[in-house]
Amino acid sequence: MIEPRLKTEIWIKAAVRRGAVENIPIVVVKKGDPDGGAVLVKLNRFEHGCIVLAQTQGPDGGRAWHRGTGPGTVDEAAADAYIARNRKIDPDLWVVEVEDREGRLPFEAKIL
């Protein structure tokens, strides 16, 4: 049985708040559909490169992520280009940027 999901806007607000508590800078770059918009997370590790995580559904039906920009890191321009392409396809998409050299995320992330 699939558990009910939080609205996207509420989930993102919780992630931003947790980031503030854990001293992980997180910014909502683009707002999408408040109820069910998908999410892209740009993890900016500065000199270590960027990773864009795309929201997907795990085998158990829960929230999971896949590396939209591939297995390694990319430069910021490539990450931004990936996000721009996806925003053209899905204007209801949320874009969140996390800036952390250590690669910490202010939410649990099951990466497939």
Gaussian input, Z-matrix of N, CA and C with variables (Angstrom, degrees):
# hf/3-21g

backbone

0 1
 N
 C     1     B1
 C     2     B2     1     A1
 N     3     B3     2     A2     1     D1
 C     4     B4     3     A3     2     D2
 C     5     B5     4     A4     3     D3
 N     6     B6     5     A5     4     D4
 C     7     B7     6     A6     5     D5
 C     8     B8     7     A7     6     D6
 N     9     B9     8     A8     7     D7
 C    10    B10     9     A9     8     D8
 C    11    B11    10    A10     9     D9
 N    12    B12    11    A11    10    D10
 C    13    B13    12    A12    11    D11
 C    14    B14    13    A13    12    D12
 N    15    B15    14    A14    13    D13
 C    16    B16    15    A15    14    D14
 C    17    B17    16    A16    15    D15
 N    18    B18    17    A17    16    D16
 C    19    B19    18    A18    17    D17
 C    20    B20    19    A19    18    D18
 N    21    B21    20    A20    19    D19
 C    22    B22    21    A21    20    D20
 C    23    B23    22    A22    21    D21
 N    24    B24    23    A23    22    D22
 C    25    B25    24    A24    23    D23
 C    26    B26    25    A25    24    D24
 N    27    B27    26    A26    25    D25
 C    28    B28    27    A27    26    D26
 C    29    B29    28    A28    27    D27
 N    30    B30    29    A29    28    D28
 C    31    B31    30    A30    29    D29
 C    32    B32    31    A31    30    D30
 N    33    B33    32    A32    31    D31
 C    34    B34    33    A33    32    D32
 C    35    B35    34    A34    33    D33
 N    36    B36    35    A35    34    D34
 C    37    B37    36    A36    35    D35
 C    38    B38    37    A37    36    D36
 N    39    B39    38    A38    37    D37
 C    40    B40    39    A39    38    D38
 C    41    B41    40    A40    39    D39
 N    42    B42    41    A41    40    D40
 C    43    B43    42    A42    41    D41
 C    44    B44    43    A43    42    D42
 N    45    B45    44    A44    43    D43
 C    46    B46    45    A45    44    D44
 C    47    B47    46    A46    45    D45
 N    48    B48    47    A47    46    D46
 C    49    B49    48    A48    47    D47
 C    50    B50    49    A49    48    D48
 N    51    B51    50    A50    49    D49
 C    52    B52    51    A51    50    D50
 C    53    B53    52    A52    51    D51
 N    54    B54    53    A53    52    D52
 C    55    B55    54    A54    53    D53
 C    56    B56    55    A55    54    D54
 N    57    B57    56    A56    55    D55
 C    58    B58    57    A57    56    D56
 C    59    B59    58    A58    57    D57
 N    60    B60    59    A59    58    D58
 C    61    B61    60    A60    59    D59
 C    62    B62    61    A61    60    D60
 N    63    B63    62    A62    61    D61
 C    64    B64    63    A63    62    D62
 C    65    B65    64    A64    63    D63
 N    66    B66    65    A65    64    D64
 C    67    B67    66    A66    65    D65
 C    68    B68    67    A67    66    D66
 N    69    B69    68    A68    67    D67
 C    70    B70    69    A69    68    D68
 C    71    B71    70    A70    69    D69
 N    72    B72    71    A71    70    D70
 C    73    B73    72    A72    71    D71
 C    74    B74    73    A73    72    D72
 N    75    B75    74    A74    73    D73
 C    76    B76    75    A75    74    D74
 C    77    B77    76    A76    75    D75
 N    78    B78    77    A77    76    D76
 C    79    B79    78    A78    77    D77
 C    80    B80    79    A79    78    D78
 N    81    B81    80    A80    79    D79
 C    82    B82    81    A81    80    D80
 C    83    B83    82    A82    81    D81
 N    84    B84    83    A83    82    D82
 C    85    B85    84    A84    83    D83
 C    86    B86    85    A85    84    D84
 N    87    B87    86    A86    85    D85
 C    88    B88    87    A87    86    D86
 C    89    B89    88    A88    87    D87
 N    90    B90    89    A89    88    D88
 C    91    B91    90    A90    89    D89
 C    92    B92    91    A91    90    D90
 N    93    B93    92    A92    91    D91
 C    94    B94    93    A93    92    D92
 C    95    B95    94    A94    93    D93
 N    96    B96    95    A95    94    D94
 C    97    B97    96    A96    95    D95
 C    98    B98    97    A97    96    D96
 N    99    B99    98    A98    97    D97
 C   100   B100    99    A99    98    D98
 C   101   B101   100   A100    99    D99
 N   102   B102   101   A101   100   D100
 C   103   B103   102   A102   101   D101
 C   104   B104   103   A103   102   D102
 N   105   B105   104   A104   103   D103
 C   106   B106   105   A105   104   D104
 C   107   B107   106   A106   105   D105
 N   108   B108   107   A107   106   D106
 C   109   B109   108   A108   107   D107
 C   110   B110   109   A109   108   D108
 N   111   B111   110   A110   109   D109
 C   112   B112   111   A111   110   D110
 C   113   B113   112   A112   111   D111
 N   114   B114   113   A113   112   D112
 C   115   B115   114   A114   113   D113
 C   116   B116   115   A115   114   D114
 N   117   B117   116   A116   115   D115
 C   118   B118   117   A117   116   D116
 C   119   B119   118   A118   117   D117
 N   120   B120   119   A119   118   D118
 C   121   B121   120   A120   119   D119
 C   122   B122   121   A121   120   D120
 N   123   B123   122   A122   121   D121
 C   124   B124   123   A123   122   D122
 C   125   B125   124   A124   123   D123
 N   126   B126   125   A125   124   D124
 C   127   B127   126   A126   125   D125
 C   128   B128   127   A127   126   D126
 N   129   B129   128   A128   127   D127
 C   130   B130   129   A129   128   D128
 C   131   B131   130   A130   129   D129
 N   132   B132   131   A131   130   D130
 C   133   B133   132   A132   131   D131
 C   134   B134   133   A133   132   D132
 N   135   B135   134   A134   133   D133
 C   136   B136   135   A135   134   D134
 C   137   B137   136   A136   135   D135
 N   138   B138   137   A137   136   D136
 C   139   B139   138   A138   137   D137
 C   140   B140   139   A139   138   D138
 N   141   B141   140   A140   139   D139
 C   142   B142   141   A141   140   D140
 C   143   B143   142   A142   141   D141
 N   144   B144   143   A143   142   D142
 C   145   B145   144   A144   143   D143
 C   146   B146   145   A145   144   D144
 N   147   B147   146   A146   145   D145
 C   148   B148   147   A147   146   D146
 C   149   B149   148   A148   147   D147
 N   150   B150   149   A149   148   D148
 C   151   B151   150   A150   149   D149
 C   152   B152   151   A151   150   D150
 N   153   B153   152   A152   151   D151
 C   154   B154   153   A153   152   D152
 C   155   B155   154   A154   153   D153
 N   156   B156   155   A155   154   D154
 C   157   B157   156   A156   155   D155
 C   158   B158   157   A157   156   D156
 N   159   B159   158   A158   157   D157
 C   160   B160   159   A159   158   D158
 C   161   B161   160   A160   159   D159
 N   162   B162   161   A161   160   D160
 C   163   B163   162   A162   161   D161
 C   164   B164   163   A163   162   D162
 N   165   B165   164   A164   163   D163
 C   166   B166   165   A165   164   D164
 C   167   B167   166   A166   165   D165
 N   168   B168   167   A167   166   D166
 C   169   B169   168   A168   167   D167
 C   170   B170   169   A169   168   D168
 N   171   B171   170   A170   169   D169
 C   172   B172   171   A171   170   D170
 C   173   B173   172   A172   171   D171
 N   174   B174   173   A173   172   D172
 C   175   B175   174   A174   173   D173
 C   176   B176   175   A175   174   D174
 N   177   B177   176   A176   175   D175
 C   178   B178   177   A177   176   D176
 C   179   B179   178   A178   177   D177
 N   180   B180   179   A179   178   D178
 C   181   B181   180   A180   179   D179
 C   182   B182   181   A181   180   D180
 N   183   B183   182   A182   181   D181
 C   184   B184   183   A183   182   D182
 C   185   B185   184   A184   183   D183
 N   186   B186   185   A185   184   D184
 C   187   B187   186   A186   185   D185
 C   188   B188   187   A187   186   D186
 N   189   B189   188   A188   187   D187
 C   190   B190   189   A189   188   D188
 C   191   B191   190   A190   189   D189
 N   192   B192   191   A191   190   D190
 C   193   B193   192   A192   191   D191
 C   194   B194   193   A193   192   D192
 N   195   B195   194   A194   193   D193
 C   196   B196   195   A195   194   D194
 C   197   B197   196   A196   195   D195
 N   198   B198   197   A197   196   D196
 C   199   B199   198   A198   197   D197
 C   200   B200   199   A199   198   D198
 N   201   B201   200   A200   199   D199
 C   202   B202   201   A201   200   D200
 C   203   B203   202   A202   201   D201
 N   204   B204   203   A203   202   D202
 C   205   B205   204   A204   203   D203
 C   206   B206   205   A205   204   D204
 N   207   B207   206   A206   205   D205
 C   208   B208   207   A207   206   D206
 C   209   B209   208   A208   207   D207
 N   210   B210   209   A209   208   D208
 C   211   B211   210   A210   209   D209
 C   212   B212   211   A211   210   D210
 N   213   B213   212   A212   211   D211
 C   214   B214   213   A213   212   D212
 C   215   B215   214   A214   213   D213
 N   216   B216   215   A215   214   D214
 C   217   B217   216   A216   215   D215
 C   218   B218   217   A217   216   D216
 N   219   B219   218   A218   217   D217
 C   220   B220   219   A219   218   D218
 C   221   B221   220   A220   219   D219
 N   222   B222   221   A221   220   D220
 C   223   B223   222   A222   221   D221
 C   224   B224   223   A223   222   D222
 N   225   B225   224   A224   223   D223
 C   226   B226   225   A225   224   D224
 C   227   B227   226   A226   225   D225
 N   228   B228   227   A227   226   D226
 C   229   B229   228   A228   227   D227
 C   230   B230   229   A229   228   D228
 N   231   B231   230   A230   229   D229
 C   232   B232   231   A231   230   D230
 C   233   B233   232   A232   231   D231
 N   234   B234   233   A233   232   D232
 C   235   B235   234   A234   233   D233
 C   236   B236   235   A235   234   D234
 N   237   B237   236   A236   235   D235
 C   238   B238   237   A237   236   D236
 C   239   B239   238   A238   237   D237
 N   240   B240   239   A239   238   D238
 C   241   B241   240   A240   239   D239
 C   242   B242   241   A241   240   D240
 N   243   B243   242   A242   241   D241
 C   244   B244   243   A243   242   D242
 C   245   B245   244   A244   243   D243
 N   246   B246   245   A245   244   D244
 C   247   B247   246   A246   245   D245
 C   248   B248   247   A247   246   D246
 N   249   B249   248   A248   247   D247
 C   250   B250   249   A249   248   D248
 C   251   B251   250   A250   249   D249
 N   252   B252   251   A251   250   D250
 C   253   B253   252   A252   251   D251
 C   254   B254   253   A253   252   D252
 N   255   B255   254   A254   253   D253
 C   256   B256   255   A255   254   D254
 C   257   B257   256   A256   255   D255
 N   258   B258   257   A257   256   D256
 C   259   B259   258   A258   257   D257
 C   260   B260   259   A259   258   D258
 N   261   B261   260   A260   259   D259
 C   262   B262   261   A261   260   D260
 C   263   B263   262   A262   261   D261
 N   264   B264   263   A263   262   D262
 C   265   B265   264   A264   263   D263
 C   266   B266   265   A265   264   D264
 N   267   B267   266   A266   265   D265
 C   268   B268   267   A267   266   D266
 C   269   B269   268   A268   267   D267
 N   270   B270   269   A269   268   D268
 C   271   B271   270   A270   269   D269
 C   272   B272   271   A271   270   D270
 N   273   B273   272   A272   271   D271
 C   274   B274   273   A273   272   D272
 C   275   B275   274   A274   273   D273
 N   276   B276   275   A275   274   D274
 C   277   B277   276   A276   275   D275
 C   278   B278   277   A277   276   D276
 N   279   B279   278   A278   277   D277
 C   280   B280   279   A279   278   D278
 C   281   B281   280   A280   279   D279
 N   282   B282   281   A281   280   D280
 C   283   B283   282   A282   281   D281
 C   284   B284   283   A283   282   D282
 N   285   B285   284   A284   283   D283
 C   286   B286   285   A285   284   D284
 C   287   B287   286   A286   285   D285
 N   288   B288   287   A287   286   D286
 C   289   B289   288   A288   287   D287
 C   290   B290   289   A289   288   D288
 N   291   B291   290   A290   289   D289
 C   292   B292   291   A291   290   D290
 C   293   B293   292   A292   291   D291
 N   294   B294   293   A293   292   D292
 C   295   B295   294   A294   293   D293
 C   296   B296   295   A295   294   D294
 N   297   B297   296   A296   295   D295
 C   298   B298   297   A297   296   D296
 C   299   B299   298   A298   297   D297
 N   300   B300   299   A299   298   D298
 C   301   B301   300   A300   299   D299
 C   302   B302   301   A301   300   D300
 N   303   B303   302   A302   301   D301
 C   304   B304   303   A303   302   D302
 C   305   B305   304   A304   303   D303
 N   306   B306   305   A305   304   D304
 C   307   B307   306   A306   305   D305
 C   308   B308   307   A307   306   D306
 N   309   B309   308   A308   307   D307
 C   310   B310   309   A309   308   D308
 C   311   B311   310   A310   309   D309
 N   312   B312   311   A311   310   D310
 C   313   B313   312   A312   311   D311
 C   314   B314   313   A313   312   D312
 N   315   B315   314   A314   313   D313
 C   316   B316   315   A315   314   D314
 C   317   B317   316   A316   315   D315
 N   318   B318   317   A317   316   D316
 C   319   B319   318   A318   317   D317
 C   320   B320   319   A319   318   D318
 N   321   B321   320   A320   319   D319
 C   322   B322   321   A321   320   D320
 C   323   B323   322   A322   321   D321
 N   324   B324   323   A323   322   D322
 C   325   B325   324   A324   323   D323
 C   326   B326   325   A325   324   D324
 N   327   B327   326   A326   325   D325
 C   328   B328   327   A327   326   D326
 C   329   B329   328   A328   327   D327
 N   330   B330   329   A329   328   D328
 C   331   B331   330   A330   329   D329
 C   332   B332   331   A331   330   D330
 N   333   B333   332   A332   331   D331
 C   334   B334   333   A333   332   D332
 C   335   B335   334   A334   333   D333

   B1=1.4502
   B2=1.5300
   B3=1.3177
   B4=1.4535
   B5=1.5243
   B6=1.3257
   B7=1.4624
   B8=1.5219
   B9=1.3320
   B10=1.4626
   B11=1.5283
   B12=1.3090
   B13=1.4665
   B14=1.5202
   B15=1.3153
   B16=1.4568
   B17=1.5142
   B18=1.3004
   B19=1.4583
   B20=1.5276
   B21=1.3078
   B22=1.4670
   B23=1.5205
   B24=1.3169
   B25=1.4622
   B26=1.5298
   B27=1.3094
   B28=1.4656
   B29=1.5200
   B30=1.3414
   B31=1.4689
   B32=1.5258
   B33=1.3284
   B34=1.4693
   B35=1.5313
   B36=1.3216
   B37=1.4703
   B38=1.5291
   B39=1.3216
   B40=1.4665
   B41=1.5302
   B42=1.3270
   B43=1.4655
   B44=1.5278
   B45=1.3319
   B46=1.4671
   B47=1.5315
   B48=1.3182
   B49=1.4707
   B50=1.5237
   B51=1.3297
   B52=1.4722
   B53=1.5286
   B54=1.3273
   B55=1.4604
   B56=1.5180
   B57=1.3238
   B58=1.4674
   B59=1.5199
   B60=1.3296
   B61=1.4620
   B62=1.5337
   B63=1.3347
   B64=1.4608
   B65=1.5264
   B66=1.3416
   B67=1.4603
   B68=1.5368
   B69=1.3262
   B70=1.4615
   B71=1.5304
   B72=1.3357
   B73=1.4631
   B74=1.5312
   B75=1.3282
   B76=1.4596
   B77=1.5210
   B78=1.3372
   B79=1.4548
   B80=1.5168
   B81=1.3215
   B82=1.4609
   B83=1.5289
   B84=1.3295
   B85=1.4627
   B86=1.5239
   B87=1.3236
   B88=1.4622
   B89=1.5194
   B90=1.3087
   B91=1.4604
   B92=1.5255
   B93=1.3147
   B94=1.4497
   B95=1.5081
   B96=1.3178
   B97=1.4577
   B98=1.5229
   B99=1.3311
   B100=1.4659
   B101=1.5275
   B102=1.3156
   B103=1.4543
   B104=1.5215
   B105=1.3249
   B106=1.4591
   B107=1.5117
   B108=1.3182
   B109=1.4615
   B110=1.5200
   B111=1.3275
   B112=1.4654
   B113=1.5288
   B114=1.3385
   B115=1.4602
   B116=1.5267
   B117=1.3298
   B118=1.4603
   B119=1.5223
   B120=1.3227
   B121=1.4552
   B122=1.5167
   B123=1.3227
   B124=1.4664
   B125=1.5242
   B126=1.3123
   B127=1.4610
   B128=1.5181
   B129=1.3172
   B130=1.4626
   B131=1.5214
   B132=1.3267
   B133=1.4667
   B134=1.5232
   B135=1.3215
   B136=1.4527
   B137=1.5266
   B138=1.3140
   B139=1.4669
   B140=1.5332
   B141=1.3110
   B142=1.4671
   B143=1.5354
   B144=1.3242
   B145=1.4567
   B146=1.5131
   B147=1.3175
   B148=1.4659
   B149=1.5273
   B150=1.3144
   B151=1.4574
   B152=1.5214
   B153=1.3275
   B154=1.4593
   B155=1.5193
   B156=1.3169
   B157=1.4632
   B158=1.5159
   B159=1.3248
   B160=1.4541
   B161=1.5194
   B162=1.3163
   B163=1.4576
   B164=1.5251
   B165=1.3004
   B166=1.4533
   B167=1.5205
   B168=1.2925
   B169=1.4628
   B170=1.5218
   B171=1.3272
   B172=1.4577
   B173=1.5148
   B174=1.3304
   B175=1.4606
   B176=1.5280
   B177=1.3299
   B178=1.4713
   B179=1.5318
   B180=1.3297
   B181=1.4543
   B182=1.5129
   B183=1.3359
   B184=1.4572
   B185=1.5198
   B186=1.3279
   B187=1.4676
   B188=1.5256
   B189=1.3086
   B190=1.4567
   B191=1.5324
   B192=1.3114
   B193=1.4683
   B194=1.5174
   B195=1.3259
   B196=1.4593
   B197=1.5191
   B198=1.3042
   B199=1.4692
   B200=1.5217
   B201=1.3101
   B202=1.4545
   B203=1.5135
   B204=1.3129
   B205=1.4592
   B206=1.5245
   B207=1.3196
   B208=1.4612
   B209=1.5121
   B210=1.3347
   B211=1.4661
   B212=1.5323
   B213=1.3090
   B214=1.4663
   B215=1.5154
   B216=1.3135
   B217=1.4593
   B218=1.5294
   B219=1.3198
   B220=1.4614
   B221=1.5231
   B222=1.3339
   B223=1.4633
   B224=1.5307
   B225=1.3195
   B226=1.4610
   B227=1.5201
   B228=1.3305
   B229=1.4673
   B230=1.5283
   B231=1.3195
   B232=1.4701
   B233=1.5264
   B234=1.3230
   B235=1.4666
   B236=1.5288
   B237=1.3289
   B238=1.4653
   B239=1.5243
   B240=1.3396
   B241=1.4662
   B242=1.5301
   B243=1.3286
   B244=1.4611
   B245=1.5323
   B246=1.3218
   B247=1.4684
   B248=1.5282
   B249=1.3272
   B250=1.4656
   B251=1.5342
   B252=1.3277
   B253=1.4688
   B254=1.5253
   B255=1.3121
   B256=1.4622
   B257=1.5192
   B258=1.3271
   B259=1.4700
   B260=1.5245
   B261=1.3473
   B262=1.4595
   B263=1.5268
   B264=1.3346
   B265=1.4623
   B266=1.5246
   B267=1.3382
   B268=1.4631
   B269=1.5238
   B270=1.3302
   B271=1.4686
   B272=1.5289
   B273=1.3405
   B274=1.4681
   B275=1.5250
   B276=1.3140
   B277=1.4570
   B278=1.5254
   B279=1.3281
   B280=1.4644
   B281=1.5259
   B282=1.3277
   B283=1.4683
   B284=1.5190
   B285=1.3294
   B286=1.4587
   B287=1.5191
   B288=1.3318
   B289=1.4637
   B290=1.5226
   B291=1.3199
   B292=1.4571
   B293=1.5210
   B294=1.3181
   B295=1.4615
   B296=1.5198
   B297=1.3216
   B298=1.4600
   B299=1.5298
   B300=1.3122
   B301=1.4627
   B302=1.5262
   B303=1.3318
   B304=1.4664
   B305=1.5277
   B306=1.3139
   B307=1.4519
   B308=1.5134
   B309=1.3487
   B310=1.4664
   B311=1.5205
   B312=1.3113
   B313=1.4583
   B314=1.5326
   B315=1.3415
   B316=1.4687
   B317=1.5284
   B318=1.3079
   B319=1.4650
   B320=1.5106
   B321=1.3116
   B322=1.4599
   B323=1.5122
   B324=1.3223
   B325=1.4700
   B326=1.5164
   B327=1.3143
   B328=1.4667
   B329=1.5277
   B330=1.3411
   B331=1.4660
   B332=1.5128
   B333=1.3252
   B334=1.4606
   B335=1.5229
   A1=109.17
   A2=116.29
   A3=121.81
   A4=108.97
   A5=115.33
   A6=120.18
   A7=109.96
   A8=117.27
   A9=119.75
   A10=109.62
   A11=115.61
   A12=120.68
   A13=111.31
   A14=113.33
   A15=118.84
   A16=108.89
   A17=116.65
   A18=119.43
   A19=107.79
   A20=115.79
   A21=120.77
   A22=111.66
   A23=117.30
   A24=120.50
   A25=111.54
   A26=117.56
   A27=121.19
   A28=110.38
   A29=116.69
   A30=120.45
   A31=110.68
   A32=116.89
   A33=120.56
   A34=110.41
   A35=117.81
   A36=119.79
   A37=110.63
   A38=117.07
   A39=120.62
   A40=110.84
   A41=117.26
   A42=120.85
   A43=110.93
   A44=117.28
   A45=121.12
   A46=110.00
   A47=116.37
   A48=120.36
   A49=111.04
   A50=116.15
   A51=119.75
   A52=110.55
   A53=116.75
   A54=120.26
   A55=111.45
   A56=116.85
   A57=120.58
   A58=110.75
   A59=116.86
   A60=121.30
   A61=110.85
   A62=116.34
   A63=121.32
   A64=113.39
   A65=116.41
   A66=122.40
   A67=111.74
   A68=114.87
   A69=122.03
   A70=106.14
   A71=118.34
   A72=119.75
   A73=111.36
   A74=115.55
   A75=121.79
   A76=108.05
   A77=115.69
   A78=121.62
   A79=109.03
   A80=116.27
   A81=121.01
   A82=106.31
   A83=116.11
   A84=121.77
   A85=110.82
   A86=117.18
   A87=122.71
   A88=108.92
   A89=116.01
   A90=120.69
   A91=108.60
   A92=114.33
   A93=120.20
   A94=110.27
   A95=116.32
   A96=121.19
   A97=109.21
   A98=118.44
   A99=120.88
   A100=114.04
   A101=116.69
   A102=119.13
   A103=113.77
   A104=117.70
   A105=118.51
   A106=115.23
   A107=118.04
   A108=119.66
   A109=111.51
   A110=115.82
   A111=120.95
   A112=109.00
   A113=116.04
   A114=121.11
   A115=110.33
   A116=115.84
   A117=122.51
   A118=106.57
   A119=116.70
   A120=121.74
   A121=108.25
   A122=115.56
   A123=120.79
   A124=106.54
   A125=115.80
   A126=121.84
   A127=107.49
   A128=115.98
   A129=122.06
   A130=109.07
   A131=114.91
   A132=120.73
   A133=110.33
   A134=116.58
   A135=125.07
   A136=111.34
   A137=118.60
   A138=120.58
   A139=112.91
   A140=117.39
   A141=121.44
   A142=111.93
   A143=117.71
   A144=121.99
   A145=113.44
   A146=114.78
   A147=122.19
   A148=110.59
   A149=114.77
   A150=123.53
   A151=105.52
   A152=116.78
   A153=119.72
   A154=107.35
   A155=114.55
   A156=121.17
   A157=108.54
   A158=116.22
   A159=122.17
   A160=109.02
   A161=115.44
   A162=120.67
   A163=109.92
   A164=115.39
   A165=122.00
   A166=108.20
   A167=116.27
   A168=120.51
   A169=108.65
   A170=115.98
   A171=120.95
   A172=111.60
   A173=116.72
   A174=120.72
   A175=113.42
   A176=116.01
   A177=120.20
   A178=112.58
   A179=116.67
   A180=120.94
   A181=113.89
   A182=117.00
   A183=121.03
   A184=112.61
   A185=115.29
   A186=121.90
   A187=109.20
   A188=115.24
   A189=121.69
   A190=107.29
   A191=115.67
   A192=121.41
   A193=109.57
   A194=115.46
   A195=119.70
   A196=107.49
   A197=114.76
   A198=120.50
   A199=108.37
   A200=116.08
   A201=121.26
   A202=113.53
   A203=116.89
   A204=121.18
   A205=112.30
   A206=117.32
   A207=120.32
   A208=112.77
   A209=115.88
   A210=120.60
   A211=115.26
   A212=117.22
   A213=120.08
   A214=111.44
   A215=115.28
   A216=120.45
   A217=109.22
   A218=115.07
   A219=121.76
   A220=108.19
   A221=116.52
   A222=117.85
   A223=109.09
   A224=115.45
   A225=120.11
   A226=112.31
   A227=117.63
   A228=120.26
   A229=110.83
   A230=117.69
   A231=121.24
   A232=110.62
   A233=117.20
   A234=121.23
   A235=110.12
   A236=116.85
   A237=121.02
   A238=111.50
   A239=117.37
   A240=121.15
   A241=110.18
   A242=117.78
   A243=121.76
   A244=109.80
   A245=116.07
   A246=120.98
   A247=110.47
   A248=117.43
   A249=121.36
   A250=111.13
   A251=117.50
   A252=120.90
   A253=110.73
   A254=116.50
   A255=120.63
   A256=112.20
   A257=117.74
   A258=120.89
   A259=111.22
   A260=117.46
   A261=120.16
   A262=110.57
   A263=116.32
   A264=121.90
   A265=110.92
   A266=116.42
   A267=121.62
   A268=110.21
   A269=117.50
   A270=119.76
   A271=113.86
   A272=118.10
   A273=121.70
   A274=112.13
   A275=116.64
   A276=123.28
   A277=111.12
   A278=115.90
   A279=121.97
   A280=108.41
   A281=116.88
   A282=121.84
   A283=107.51
   A284=114.65
   A285=121.78
   A286=107.64
   A287=116.71
   A288=120.13
   A289=109.92
   A290=114.25
   A291=122.41
   A292=106.60
   A293=117.05
   A294=121.44
   A295=108.71
   A296=115.62
   A297=119.80
   A298=109.42
   A299=116.09
   A300=120.69
   A301=112.65
   A302=116.74
   A303=121.23
   A304=112.63
   A305=117.46
   A306=121.06
   A307=114.42
   A308=117.15
   A309=120.25
   A310=110.00
   A311=115.35
   A312=121.72
   A313=108.35
   A314=117.80
   A315=120.30
   A316=112.74
   A317=117.09
   A318=123.21
   A319=107.52
   A320=114.71
   A321=118.64
   A322=108.31
   A323=115.24
   A324=119.24
   A325=110.52
   A326=114.81
   A327=120.83
   A328=105.81
   A329=116.23
   A330=120.74
   A331=109.32
   A332=115.76
   A333=121.60
   A334=111.21
   D1=133.17
   D2=179.40
   D3=-86.10
   D4=129.78
   D5=179.28
   D6=-74.98
   D7=150.19
   D8=176.44
   D9=-61.86
   D10=145.72
   D11=-178.72
   D12=-99.93
   D13=151.66
   D14=171.60
   D15=-71.24
   D16=150.36
   D17=171.94
   D18=-61.91
   D19=146.18
   D20=-176.12
   D21=-56.75
   D22=-44.35
   D23=-177.97
   D24=-60.48
   D25=-40.66
   D26=179.07
   D27=-67.07
   D28=-42.53
   D29=179.11
   D30=-61.12
   D31=-42.56
   D32=-179.33
   D33=-67.90
   D34=-41.40
   D35=177.49
   D36=-60.11
   D37=-39.02
   D38=177.91
   D39=-65.49
   D40=-40.28
   D41=178.71
   D42=-64.97
   D43=-41.58
   D44=178.57
   D45=-62.98
   D46=-43.06
   D47=179.90
   D48=-64.76
   D49=-44.27
   D50=178.54
   D51=-63.42
   D52=-38.29
   D53=175.81
   D54=-59.36
   D55=-42.30
   D56=178.67
   D57=-62.74
   D58=-41.02
   D59=-179.60
   D60=-66.61
   D61=-38.85
   D62=-177.07
   D63=-92.47
   D64=7.51
   D65=179.30
   D66=59.16
   D67=44.00
   D68=175.78
   D69=-116.43
   D70=109.93
   D71=-179.66
   D72=-63.95
   D73=127.92
   D74=178.40
   D75=-140.41
   D76=133.71
   D77=-176.61
   D78=-131.47
   D79=136.81
   D80=172.63
   D81=-83.30
   D82=111.17
   D83=-177.41
   D84=-83.51
   D85=-42.33
   D86=178.64
   D87=-138.10
   D88=131.19
   D89=175.67
   D90=-89.08
   D91=141.07
   D92=177.17
   D93=-116.73
   D94=-153.23
   D95=178.89
   D96=-63.65
   D97=124.25
   D98=-175.35
   D99=-66.58
   D100=-25.13
   D101=-176.98
   D102=-90.56
   D103=-47.26
   D104=-172.28
   D105=-141.06
   D106=20.43
   D107=179.44
   D108=-65.75
   D109=143.02
   D110=174.90
   D111=-72.73
   D112=166.24
   D113=-173.86
   D114=-128.48
   D115=137.05
   D116=166.88
   D117=-113.31
   D118=135.27
   D119=177.54
   D120=-117.29
   D121=118.60
   D122=175.53
   D123=-93.94
   D124=112.51
   D125=177.06
   D126=-95.31
   D127=105.72
   D128=-177.84
   D129=-96.05
   D130=111.53
   D131=179.47
   D132=-101.87
   D133=21.50
   D134=177.36
   D135=55.72
   D136=-116.28
   D137=-176.24
   D138=-65.03
   D139=-13.28
   D140=179.08
   D141=-91.82
   D142=-1.02
   D143=177.13
   D144=94.90
   D145=-177.30
   D146=-177.13
   D147=-121.31
   D148=155.26
   D149=172.56
   D150=-132.60
   D151=136.60
   D152=173.13
   D153=-109.87
   D154=120.82
   D155=177.41
   D156=-98.12
   D157=129.18
   D158=179.15
   D159=-106.86
   D160=132.19
   D161=-179.15
   D162=-68.32
   D163=137.95
   D164=176.20
   D165=-145.61
   D166=-175.19
   D167=178.06
   D168=-110.99
   D169=130.21
   D170=178.95
   D171=-76.95
   D172=171.41
   D173=-179.99
   D174=-59.15
   D175=-26.10
   D176=179.63
   D177=-87.91
   D178=1.85
   D179=179.80
   D180=90.07
   D181=-7.28
   D182=-179.32
   D183=-84.70
   D184=175.37
   D185=179.67
   D186=-68.04
   D187=133.27
   D188=176.37
   D189=-143.60
   D190=173.90
   D191=-175.91
   D192=-135.60
   D193=151.13
   D194=169.18
   D195=-130.82
   D196=154.41
   D197=-178.64
   D198=-78.04
   D199=100.54
   D200=-177.58
   D201=-65.13
   D202=-29.77
   D203=-177.70
   D204=-96.98
   D205=13.20
   D206=176.50
   D207=99.94
   D208=179.28
   D209=-172.95
   D210=-70.49
   D211=-25.63
   D212=-178.41
   D213=-103.82
   D214=-171.04
   D215=176.68
   D216=-89.95
   D217=157.97
   D218=176.69
   D219=-128.87
   D220=165.85
   D221=176.48
   D222=-75.95
   D223=166.84
   D224=-173.81
   D225=-62.43
   D226=-35.54
   D227=179.88
   D228=-63.74
   D229=-41.00
   D230=178.46
   D231=-66.37
   D232=-39.64
   D233=177.73
   D234=-63.11
   D235=-44.71
   D236=179.84
   D237=-65.48
   D238=-36.52
   D239=178.36
   D240=-65.96
   D241=-40.75
   D242=177.49
   D243=-60.83
   D244=-45.12
   D245=179.99
   D246=-63.06
   D247=-44.51
   D248=-179.32
   D249=-61.39
   D250=-41.70
   D251=178.10
   D252=-61.15
   D253=-43.29
   D254=-178.93
   D255=-70.06
   D256=-34.20
   D257=177.73
   D258=-67.19
   D259=-31.48
   D260=176.99
   D261=-66.16
   D262=-36.58
   D263=-179.52
   D264=-76.18
   D265=-39.83
   D266=-174.88
   D267=-131.84
   D268=91.82
   D269=-179.19
   D270=-68.24
   D271=-12.51
   D272=177.96
   D273=-87.22
   D274=6.39
   D275=-177.17
   D276=-74.74
   D277=135.50
   D278=173.03
   D279=-89.33
   D280=143.60
   D281=175.13
   D282=-126.22
   D283=123.44
   D284=-178.89
   D285=-123.28
   D286=135.59
   D287=177.40
   D288=-114.05
   D289=129.86
   D290=176.59
   D291=-113.18
   D292=128.84
   D293=178.73
   D294=-112.32
   D295=108.50
   D296=-179.37
   D297=-157.55
   D298=116.00
   D299=-179.03
   D300=-59.33
   D301=-30.12
   D302=-179.27
   D303=-81.56
   D304=-12.16
   D305=179.14
   D306=82.12
   D307=20.83
   D308=179.18
   D309=-74.86
   D310=147.12
   D311=176.55
   D312=-119.69
   D313=142.34
   D314=-179.07
   D315=-87.23
   D316=35.72
   D317=175.72
   D318=-161.08
   D319=160.96
   D320=177.99
   D321=-73.14
   D322=133.03
   D323=-174.64
   D324=-129.04
   D325=105.20
   D326=173.03
   D327=-88.19
   D328=103.75
   D329=-177.56
   D330=-96.02
   D331=121.76
   D332=-178.06
   D333=-86.74

